[in-house]
Every structure is written in structure tokens, then in C-alpha cells.
Amino acid sequence: MSFVYLALAIIAEVIGTSALKASEGFTRLWPSVTVVVGYGVAFYLLALVLRTIPVGIAYAFWAGLGIVLVTLVGIVVYGEKPDLPALLGLAMIVGGVVVIQVFSSVSAH
């Protein structure tokens, strides 16, 4: 169940981060509300995750997958275009998360 909570926490954080751009510096009400709710839900769920998954492992998934998903939102929603070095860096981040999940004895499989 911890990885389900972690996945939901990552999704909530991505929603909050994506809304942060749309809030235009917290000058738009509904995107600003979405930021606060998204981060609130994300941190609550992350706190639940940390009961069973080590903080370093949980944060590696949180940060790595969050970066990739926020980048995808940036491409689809905001028309941002990452260059080749950015894409290679993202691939390395995903690779790191996969290595942790598949090979680490610390990760909660």
C-alpha cells in the first residue's frame, strides 16, 4: 500500500507544481488554491509512506518521478520543449529510480 500512497503523493505534487506556474505568482485564485491543496495532499501522503519506506528511497522516487512527470506536463500543457541534454538527464534520473527499485535491498519491494 505504501507504493500506492507514494504514487498518489507524486501525482498530487505534480498537480500542485503544475498549478504553481498557472497561478502566476499566486495572483490567480483557483490555480493558487490548487497549489496549496496539491502540496497538502502530497505531503500528507508522503508522511504515510515514510512509516514503511526509508526516507531516502521514498524521496528518490518522489523527486525522480516528479521531475519526469512535471516535464511531461510542461511539454503537453505549457508547450515547453526540453533539449537533448535535458532529455538525457531525465533518462538518467529514471534509470536511477529503476536501479533503486530493482537492485537495492533497502527499497521496500
C-alpha positions in Angstrom: 0.0 0.0 0.0 2.9 2.3 0.6 3.8 2.5 -3.1 0.2 3.3 -3.9 0.4 6.2 -1.4 3.7 7.2 -2.9 2.3 7.2 -6.4 -0.7 9.3 -5.3 1.7 11.7 -3.4 3.7 12.2 -6.6 0.6 12.9 -8.6 -0.6 15.4 -6.1 2.8 17.1 -6.1 2.8 17.2 -9.9 -0.6 18.8 -9.9 0.5 21.4 -7.3 3.7 22.2 -9.2 1.9 22.5 -12.5 -0.7 24.8 -10.9 2.1 26.9 -9.5 3.0 28.0 -13.0 -0.6 28.7 -13.7 -1.0 30.7 -10.5 1.2 33.4 -12.0 2.9 34.2 -8.7 -0.2 33.5 -6.6 -2.1 36.2 -8.4 -4.8 33.8 -9.7 -7.2 32.4 -7.1 -8.0 28.9 -8.3 -4.6 27.8 -9.5 -3.3 29.1 -6.2 -5.8 27.0 -4.3 -4.8 24.0 -6.4 -1.2 24.6 -5.4 -2.0 24.6 -1.7 -4.3 21.6 -1.8 -2.0 19.6 -4.1 1.0 20.1 -1.8 -1.0 19.5 1.3 -2.3 16.2 0.0 1.2 15.3 -1.3 2.9 15.9 2.0 0.2 14.1 4.0 0.5 11.0 1.7 4.3 11.2 1.8 4.1 11.2 5.6 2.1 8.0 5.5 4.7 6.5 3.1 7.6 7.2 5.4 6.1 4.9 8.0 7.3 1.9 5.9 9.7 3.1 3.2 13.1 4.7 4.1 13.1 8.4 3.6 16.0 8.3 1.1 14.2 5.7 -1.1 10.9 7.5 -0.9 12.5 10.8 -1.8 14.3 9.3 -4.7 11.1 8.1 -6.2 9.3 11.3 -5.3 11.9 13.6 -6.8 12.8 11.5 -9.8 9.3 10.6 -11.0 8.0 14.1 -10.1 10.7 15.7 -12.3 9.8 13.5 -15.2 6.0 14.0 -14.8 6.3 17.8 -14.4 8.5 17.9 -17.5 5.8 16.0 -19.4 3.1 18.4 -18.1 5.3 21.3 -19.3 5.6 19.8 -22.7 1.9 18.9 -23.1 0.2 21.8 -21.2 2.7 24.7 -21.5 4.3 23.9 -24.8 7.8 23.7 -23.3 10.4 21.9 -25.4 13.3 20.3 -23.5 16.6 20.0 -25.4 18.6 16.8 -25.9 20.8 17.3 -22.7 17.6 17.7 -20.7 16.1 14.6 -22.1 19.3 12.6 -21.4 19.3 13.9 -17.8 15.7 12.8 -17.4 16.6 9.4 -18.7 19.4 9.1 -16.1 17.0 10.1 -13.4 14.6 7.4 -14.4 17.4 4.9 -14.7 18.5 5.7 -11.1 15.0 5.1 -9.8 14.8 1.8 -11.6 18.2 0.7 -10.2 17.0 1.5 -6.7 13.7 -0.4 -7.1 15.2 -3.4 -8.9 18.6 -3.9 -7.2 18.5 -2.1 -3.8 17.9 -4.2 -0.7 16.8 -1.0 1.1 13.8 -0.5 -1.2 10.5 -1.9 0.0 9.6 -4.3 -2.8 
